[in-house]
Amino acid sequence: MRAVDWRRSKFSKFTVDPQTELGIMDNEACASVEKELDRVVTKLEQLHENSAAEIGDIASLMSELVNVLGMAEKMGVNTLNTGTQMNAPADTSSTDDPMGDGINMQVETEPAAPQRLNDSQMERIREAIVQCNDRVQKLSTEHRELHGSVSKIGKAIDRNYSSDFSSTMRVDALQDEENLMLLNKAIAKHYCRQGMDEVARTLIKECKMSEDHAQDVFDSEREFAEIYNIWIQIQKRELADALKWVARHSSQLMERHSVIEFRLHRMRFMQLVSYGLKSQNEAIMYARTNFQKFAVRYEHEIANLMASFIYLPGGLENTPYRIFLSQEMWTELSFTFLKDACQLLGISKNSALSVVVNAGCTALPALLNIKQVMQSRQVLGMWNGCDELPIEIDLQPEFRFHSIFACPILRQQTTEDNPPKKLTCGHVISNDALHKLSNGHILKCPYCPVEQNAEEAVRIYF
C-alpha cells in the first residue's frame, strides 16, 4: 500500500496498489472455496464415523439373526413315528381267537409338521430386520445430504473464479498464417518428443505444412525422441539402452562432472545383487569392469556397495541397501538422466508447447484479476494489446531462459523498443535514459564523470 500525501487531508488516506489488490482478491476467493471445502471435509469425517458405527450395529444384528436361526434349527421338532402294538394271549387255544394264531398289529400315524420358530423367535427376527432397515435408511439420507454440500464447492469455484478467458485472449494472433503455422509446428514437435510420430505426420498433412518445416520438426526432435524412450525404459527398470547411451557419451559426461553414468552403473549393480547368490559372480565381474574409472571420485561409495555382498544369503529386503531399489530412486534416476542428457545435447527437456501452456496457466489468474481491477477503475486503456503486460508476473525459475536487464536510471526493464546500450566507459543504461541524459551529442555518464559522445554507445544483447 502507498500513502497519499497526508498534507492533502487531515486524515491519512490509503489506496490499494493493483498488485496488492490482486492478492486480496485471490485470498478472498481461496478463503471462500476453502470454507465450503472444510464443511464438506467435516461432514465426510462425521459420515465416516457414523457409518462405521451403523455398519457395526447392522453386523451385530445380522449375527443375532444367525444365532436365532441356528437355535431354531437345533430345537426343531423332528418327524414323529408313533405305533400301537397288540399282543395275543399266551394261550393260543382260546376261543376268543378264531384264527387260532397270535396277531401283532402296528398302527403308523402321519408325521407331524416341523415347527422351527416359536413366537418369541419370530418377534426377535422382525425387530432385527426393522432396525437394519432404519439404519440403512439413515445412512442413505446422510449420504444424500452430502451431495448438496459437494455441489456447493463447484458453485463456490464458479462464483469466485472466472471460467471465461476471452478477456485475456488475442484472437487476431492466430489470424496470421505464419503464426498459425508456428503453432502447428510447435504442436507437431511436442508429439515427436512424446514418440508419437504418426500423430505428428497426420497433423503435418492436415495443416498442409511445407516440406522444409516438416523436415525441421523431425530433425530437431529426433535426438530428444531417443532420450525420451530411454527415460521411459528407466522408469520401467530397464537399463540396457541407458547404459549404451552413457557409454557413447562417457567422455563428454566426465568433462561435465555428470553423476548419471555412475548412478546407472550403481543401479545395475544393485539389481544384480538383489537377485541373490545365483548372481554373485556376475555382480562381482560387473563391478570390476565398470567401477574402475570411478574409483577415485566415488571410492567411499563403491566400498559401501561392495559391503552389500554380506546380505546376499538373506536378501536385501530388510537391509539398509533396500533404499537403492526403491521406486523413489528409480524416479530420481530417470529425471537425472533426462536433465543431464538434455544439457549435454543442448536441448530443452520440456517442449516449447508445454512451457508456453504451463507459463500461461501460471499467469492466467493474475491477468484475469487485473482485468477486473482495471474494469472497476475504468482504466482499460492501459490494456492496449501490445507485447507488454500491464503488470509484472513472477514466473518460476524453470520458465526463465535468458537474462533480464533493468535500467538503473529509469528502473524499467529493457525491451526491443528500448534496448540496453553500453557507454564507452563500460556502464550500461537503457536507450531512453541515454536520450534523456544526453545534451546534443554530449553525454556525461551518470556513474562516472566521463564525458563522451552519445552516438558511440552500442547496443548489447543479454
Buried (B, 14 or more C-beta within 10 A) or exposed (E): EEEEEEEEEEEEEEEEEBBEBBBEBBEEBEEBBEEBBEBBEEBEEEBEEBBEEBEEBBEEBEEBBEEBEEEBEEEEEEEEEEEEEEEBEEEEEEEEBEEEEEEEEEEEEEEEEEEBBEEEBEEBBEEBEEBBEEBEEEBEEBEEEBEEBBEBBEEBBEEBBBEEEEBBEEEEEEEEEEEEBBBBBBBBBBBBBBBBBEBBBEBBEEBEBEEEBBEBBBEBBEBBBBBBEBBBBBBEEEBEBBBEBBEEBEEEBBEEEBBBBBBBBBBBBBBBBBBEEEBBEEBBEBBEEBBEEBEEEBEEEBEEBBEBBEBBEEBBEEEEBBEBBEEEBBEEBBBBBBEBBBEBEEBBBBBBBBBBEBBEEBBBBBBBBBBBBBEEEEEEEEBEEEEEBBBEBEEEEEBEEEEEBEBEBBEEBBBEEBBBBBBBEEBBBBBBBBEEBBEEEEBBBEBEEEEBEBEEBEEEEE
